[in-house]
């Protein structure tokens, strides 16, 4: 080893250790430094999102066309299996639009949480080598999910326009509100679960099961009116209250109300059957406001838990 190298090593050894990244801080005071740290690495976040999108369809002949094929296949399955075979379409006008609207928003929520949960472990190599804000990895999963959502939403809009069902009313405002709430709740759970999954690897498998259960506990392939009618007929209105404890229930209902015009009108089918307007919660606006407040609180707590747990990520993975 040369004298210059030895001198350089000796000089480095005398330097004090410096803590990388934003300080943990308190419940409120630690948020602003974390946001500034993420903003300072926004170029890297963009690269991570691009990498996720490219890796997903790497060496694929069809590439991003699969973003269309998968949701359309799911639509066909649920339309024929649930709508036609099981008869759900008889009581739901424009059943294809109804189902695809729910699948589109649920796909965003599902992808944010599922991708976010495994994002830290999936980037273990980078985390071990260099400091970057660890929140970038769940955020990259969010960016990738938003890209796929936009692709599917374009297909949904095209179908609505072709069928002449575009909703020209103030109800359209429910669409961006539902998307924003989905992002808030998805990111909150994604941040929290990604940190916990580093220490308890079973979490990612539990999340898969939980998301499957919540899918069927949301008004996606069957109507909210069906739940209300069954609960009322049995004198068990508490079931509706329990059903709406799932935040995605009201969020999906808001999205459907904004994009699914047939649900707000009296419809007559080809065989002369008259379908009344589909029921929506009378206090839907207030419920969305409450969900927004609760969601932001959950996001704040999730980021603080993430910040507390991220110190040992490199050692645990």
Backbone torsions as a table, in degrees:
resi	resn	phi	psi	omega
1	UNK	NA	135.0	-177.1
2	UNK	-73.7	162.3	179.1
3	UNK	-63.1	-37.2	-179.7
4	UNK	-65.3	-39.9	178.9
5	UNK	-65.4	-42.8	178.2
6	UNK	-61.9	-41.0	179.5
7	UNK	-64.7	-39.7	-179.7
8	UNK	-66.0	-41.8	179.2
9	UNK	-64.3	-41.6	179.4
10	UNK	-64.0	-39.9	179.7
11	UNK	-66.1	-42.0	179.4
12	UNK	-64.7	-37.2	-178.3
13	UNK	-64.3	-24.5	-179.6
14	UNK	-84.6	-11.9	-178.3
15	UNK	-74.5	141.7	179.0
16	UNK	-74.8	152.8	175.2
17	UNK	-70.7	139.8	177.1
18	UNK	-119.9	134.5	179.9
19	UNK	-76.2	124.5	179.5
20	UNK	-84.2	150.4	174.6
21	UNK	84.9	-179.1	-178.2
22	UNK	-75.7	145.7	176.7
23	UNK	-65.3	150.0	-177.2
24	UNK	-60.4	-48.2	177.2
25	UNK	66.9	-173.3	-180.0
26	UNK	-91.1	-168.2	-177.0
27	UNK	-60.5	-37.8	-179.2
28	UNK	-105.5	-43.9	-173.7
29	UNK	-66.1	-22.9	-177.3
30	UNK	-84.2	-9.6	-175.4
31	UNK	-72.9	-47.2	-176.6
32	UNK	-59.6	-46.8	177.0
33	UNK	-61.2	-36.4	179.2
34	UNK	-65.7	-41.4	178.7
35	UNK	-64.5	-42.0	178.5
36	UNK	-63.6	-38.6	179.4
37	UNK	-64.5	-42.4	178.1
38	UNK	-65.2	-43.7	-179.5
39	UNK	-62.2	-36.0	178.8
40	UNK	-67.9	-19.1	178.9
41	UNK	-110.9	26.7	-175.9
42	UNK	-64.1	-30.6	177.9
43	UNK	-65.3	-40.3	177.1
44	UNK	-66.1	-37.8	177.1
45	UNK	-59.9	-42.7	177.6
46	UNK	-60.4	-42.0	178.5
47	UNK	-65.1	-38.6	179.3
48	UNK	-65.2	-39.8	178.3
49	UNK	-64.5	-45.0	179.0
50	UNK	-62.3	-38.7	179.5
51	UNK	-64.1	-41.5	179.5
52	UNK	-63.2	-42.1	-179.3
53	UNK	-66.7	-41.0	179.7
54	UNK	-69.9	-39.7	-178.6
55	UNK	-66.2	-32.2	-177.5
56	UNK	-62.8	-37.9	-176.5
57	UNK	-116.8	26.6	179.4
58	UNK	-62.9	136.3	178.9
59	UNK	62.1	18.4	177.6
60	UNK	-94.8	134.9	-179.0
61	UNK	-67.8	-36.5	-177.2
62	UNK	-89.6	-20.8	176.9
63	UNK	59.8	-128.3	-174.4
64	UNK	-70.5	-6.7	175.5
65	UNK	-61.6	-27.2	178.1
66	UNK	-63.3	-21.8	176.0
67	UNK	-64.4	-26.7	176.3
68	UNK	-87.5	-40.0	-171.5
69	UNK	-64.9	-45.5	-175.8
70	UNK	-61.4	-52.8	-180.0
71	UNK	-65.4	-34.5	178.4
72	UNK	-67.5	-35.6	175.7
73	UNK	-65.2	-43.8	177.3
74	UNK	-62.2	-40.3	178.1
75	UNK	-59.9	-46.5	-179.1
76	UNK	-61.5	-42.3	-179.2
77	UNK	-63.3	-50.8	-177.3
78	UNK	-69.6	-33.6	-179.7
79	UNK	-63.6	-47.1	-177.2
80	UNK	-80.9	-43.3	-176.6
81	UNK	-70.7	-50.4	-176.8
82	UNK	-88.6	-42.7	-175.8
83	UNK	-73.4	-49.7	-174.7
84	UNK	-91.2	-50.4	-177.0
85	UNK	-68.7	-48.8	-179.1
86	UNK	-86.0	-9.7	172.3
87	UNK	84.6	14.1	-179.1
88	UNK	-66.4	-26.8	-177.2
89	UNK	-69.2	-18.4	-177.4
90	UNK	-66.3	-30.6	-177.5
91	UNK	-104.7	3.0	-177.9
92	UNK	-125.2	109.9	179.1
93	UNK	-69.0	147.7	-177.4
94	UNK	47.7	56.2	-173.1
95	UNK	-60.4	-34.3	-179.0
96	UNK	-63.2	-44.2	178.2
97	UNK	-65.2	-42.0	179.9
98	UNK	-57.6	-49.9	-177.9
99	UNK	-66.6	-44.3	-176.5
100	UNK	-66.9	-33.8	176.4
101	UNK	-62.1	-46.7	179.3
102	UNK	-65.0	-41.8	179.6
103	UNK	-64.5	-36.7	-178.8
104	UNK	-64.8	-47.4	-179.1
105	UNK	-71.9	-39.6	178.8
106	UNK	-64.0	-37.8	178.3
107	UNK	-58.1	-39.2	176.9
108	UNK	-63.0	-49.3	-178.7
109	UNK	-61.9	-47.1	-178.5
110	UNK	-61.6	-43.7	-176.5
111	UNK	-70.6	-36.8	178.1
112	UNK	-62.4	-46.7	-176.2
113	UNK	-72.9	-48.4	-177.9
114	UNK	-63.5	-45.3	179.0
115	UNK	-68.4	-39.5	179.3
116	UNK	-64.8	-39.1	-178.1
117	UNK	-59.0	-39.9	-177.0
118	UNK	-97.7	3.3	-171.8
119	UNK	-66.0	-37.0	-178.8
120	UNK	-69.0	-47.4	179.9
121	UNK	-65.0	-34.7	-179.2
122	UNK	-68.3	-21.4	-179.6
123	UNK	-113.6	31.1	-177.1
124	UNK	-58.2	-39.7	-178.4
125	UNK	-59.9	-44.0	-179.7
126	UNK	-70.3	-39.2	-178.5
127	UNK	-64.5	-35.0	-179.4
128	UNK	-73.5	-23.2	-171.6
129	UNK	-96.2	-35.3	-171.9
130	UNK	-148.4	153.0	177.2
131	UNK	-83.3	128.9	166.2
132	UNK	-141.5	154.7	175.9
133	UNK	-56.8	123.0	-175.2
134	UNK	-65.4	-23.0	178.5
135	UNK	-63.7	-18.4	-178.7
136	UNK	-60.4	-30.8	-174.1
137	UNK	-74.2	-47.3	171.2
138	UNK	-62.2	-34.2	178.2
139	UNK	-67.5	-34.2	176.4
140	UNK	-64.9	-38.2	175.5
141	UNK	-64.0	-37.8	176.2
142	UNK	-62.9	-45.2	179.7
143	UNK	-62.2	-41.2	177.9
144	UNK	-64.1	-42.3	179.4
145	UNK	-64.3	-38.6	179.1
146	UNK	-65.4	-37.3	177.7
147	UNK	-61.3	-47.7	179.5
148	UNK	-64.7	-35.7	178.0
149	UNK	-63.3	-43.5	-179.8
150	UNK	-60.8	-41.4	178.8
151	UNK	-60.2	-47.8	-178.7
152	UNK	-69.3	-34.2	-179.9
153	UNK	-67.4	-34.8	175.9
154	UNK	-61.8	-41.8	177.0
155	UNK	-62.9	-42.8	178.4
156	UNK	-61.4	-45.3	178.3
157	UNK	-61.8	-40.0	178.7
158	UNK	-62.2	-42.4	179.2
159	UNK	-64.7	-41.0	179.0
160	UNK	-62.8	-42.4	-179.6
161	UNK	-68.0	-42.2	-179.4
162	UNK	-62.1	-38.6	-179.1
163	UNK	-84.5	1.5	179.3
164	UNK	66.2	33.1	-175.5
165	UNK	-113.0	20.2	-177.9
166	UNK	-67.1	126.2	-174.7
167	UNK	-82.9	100.2	178.3
168	UNK	-90.4	80.5	-179.9
169	UNK	-158.3	174.7	178.3
170	UNK	-66.9	-15.3	178.3
171	UNK	-61.4	-19.5	178.5
172	UNK	-58.9	-25.7	-179.4
173	UNK	-66.0	-18.9	177.1
174	UNK	-66.5	-27.2	-176.3
175	UNK	-64.1	-57.1	178.3
176	UNK	-63.6	-33.5	178.2
177	UNK	-62.2	-42.5	-179.8
178	UNK	-66.5	-39.6	179.8
179	UNK	-65.1	-44.2	179.8
180	UNK	-62.1	-44.0	179.3
181	UNK	-64.8	-38.5	177.1
182	UNK	-61.4	-43.1	178.7
183	UNK	-63.9	-42.4	-178.8
184	UNK	-61.7	-51.4	-178.1
185	UNK	-68.9	-40.2	178.7
186	UNK	-62.2	-43.9	-179.7
187	UNK	-68.1	-39.2	178.9
188	UNK	-60.3	-50.0	179.7
189	UNK	-69.3	-35.9	179.6
190	UNK	-63.4	-44.6	177.9
191	UNK	-61.8	-49.4	-177.4
192	UNK	-62.6	-48.7	-175.9
193	UNK	-69.6	-32.4	178.7
194	UNK	-64.2	-37.0	178.8
195	UNK	-72.4	-44.4	-179.1
196	UNK	-66.0	-34.4	-177.2
197	UNK	-65.2	-24.4	177.4
198	UNK	-64.7	-36.7	-176.4
199	UNK	-94.1	-24.9	-179.4
200	UNK	-134.5	98.2	-170.6
201	UNK	-69.8	-15.7	178.6
202	UNK	-69.1	-16.0	-175.8
203	UNK	-58.2	-42.1	-176.8
204	UNK	-62.1	-31.0	178.4
205	UNK	-78.8	-36.0	175.4
206	UNK	-64.8	-36.5	179.0
207	UNK	-63.3	-40.7	178.4
208	UNK	-59.2	-44.2	179.7
209	UNK	-67.2	-43.8	-178.9
210	UNK	-62.2	-41.7	179.7
211	UNK	-66.2	-35.2	177.1
212	UNK	-65.1	-42.9	178.3
213	UNK	-65.0	-44.6	-178.2
214	UNK	-67.0	-28.6	176.2
215	UNK	-59.8	-46.8	-179.3
216	UNK	-79.2	-11.1	175.6
217	UNK	-95.5	16.5	178.6
218	UNK	-125.4	149.9	-177.4
219	UNK	-77.8	77.4	-176.6
220	UNK	-112.5	-55.3	-178.9
221	UNK	-103.1	1.4	171.9
222	UNK	-140.8	162.2	-172.7
223	UNK	-88.3	154.1	173.4
224	UNK	-62.9	-34.4	178.7
225	UNK	-60.4	-33.5	178.4
226	UNK	-63.7	-40.9	178.6
227	UNK	-64.9	-44.8	-179.5
228	UNK	-62.9	-45.1	-178.3
229	UNK	-63.7	-45.3	-179.6
230	UNK	-64.1	-42.2	-179.0
231	UNK	-67.3	-40.3	179.9
232	UNK	-67.5	-41.0	-179.3
233	UNK	-61.8	-31.5	-179.7
234	UNK	-94.1	0.8	-177.8
235	UNK	67.0	30.1	-177.5
236	UNK	-121.6	60.9	-178.1
237	UNK	-61.4	-20.3	179.4
238	UNK	-62.6	-22.4	179.3
239	UNK	-63.3	-38.1	179.2
240	UNK	-65.0	-42.1	177.5
241	UNK	-61.2	-44.0	178.1
242	UNK	-64.3	-39.8	-179.1
243	UNK	-61.6	-36.8	-177.5
244	UNK	-83.0	-0.7	173.3
245	UNK	-69.6	-22.9	171.5
246	UNK	-70.5	113.6	-175.3
247	UNK	-58.7	-28.9	-178.6
248	UNK	-71.4	-16.9	177.4
249	UNK	-60.8	-56.7	-179.3
250	UNK	-68.6	-33.0	-180.0
251	UNK	-67.1	-43.8	177.9
252	UNK	-67.1	-39.0	177.0
253	UNK	-60.4	-40.4	178.1
254	UNK	-64.6	-43.3	178.8
255	UNK	-61.9	-43.5	178.8
256	UNK	-65.2	-40.4	179.6
257	UNK	-63.3	-32.1	-178.4
258	UNK	-79.3	-33.6	-172.0
259	UNK	-110.1	-16.4	-172.9
260	UNK	-107.6	85.0	-174.2
261	UNK	-64.4	-35.2	-177.5
262	UNK	-60.1	-26.5	-179.2
263	UNK	-71.5	-17.1	-178.5
264	UNK	-101.1	4.9	-176.2
265	UNK	-126.6	157.5	171.1
266	UNK	-76.5	127.4	-173.9
267	UNK	-122.2	141.6	176.1
268	UNK	-112.7	123.2	-178.4
269	UNK	-78.3	175.4	-177.8
270	UNK	-63.3	-30.0	-180.0
271	UNK	-90.8	10.9	175.9
272	UNK	89.4	3.5	178.8
273	UNK	-73.7	129.0	179.7
274	UNK	-94.6	121.7	179.5
275	UNK	-106.8	118.0	179.9
276	UNK	-70.4	166.4	176.8
277	UNK	-56.8	143.7	179.9
278	UNK	-73.0	140.1	-179.4
279	UNK	-73.6	137.5	171.0
280	UNK	-123.0	152.0	178.4
281	UNK	-55.3	132.7	-178.5
282	UNK	-63.6	-30.6	-179.3
283	UNK	-102.6	34.5	-175.2
284	UNK	-60.0	-41.7	-179.9
285	UNK	-60.1	-45.7	179.9
286	UNK	-65.0	-40.3	-179.8
287	UNK	-63.8	-37.6	177.9
288	UNK	-66.4	-38.1	177.8
289	UNK	-63.5	-44.3	177.8
290	UNK	-62.5	-43.0	178.5
291	UNK	-60.9	-36.6	179.3
292	UNK	-65.3	-44.5	-179.8
293	UNK	-64.9	-47.0	-179.8
294	UNK	-64.4	-41.4	-179.3
295	UNK	-62.8	-43.2	178.4
296	UNK	-64.7	-37.3	176.8
297	UNK	-64.9	-41.9	178.0
298	UNK	-63.6	-39.8	179.3
299	UNK	-64.1	-40.4	177.8
300	UNK	-62.9	-47.6	-179.6
301	UNK	-64.8	-41.6	-179.2
302	UNK	-62.2	-40.6	179.5
303	UNK	-66.8	-37.0	179.6
304	UNK	-69.6	-39.8	175.9
305	UNK	-64.2	-43.2	177.8
306	UNK	-58.4	-45.4	-178.5
307	UNK	-62.8	-36.0	180.0
308	UNK	-71.8	-34.2	-174.7
309	UNK	-88.9	-18.8	-171.6
310	UNK	-71.6	-14.5	-177.3
311	UNK	-60.9	-29.5	-176.7
312	UNK	-108.0	14.8	-178.7
313	UNK	-57.8	-47.9	-175.8
314	UNK	-61.0	-36.8	179.6
315	UNK	-73.2	-35.8	-174.6
316	UNK	-76.9	-30.3	-176.7
317	UNK	-96.3	NA	NA
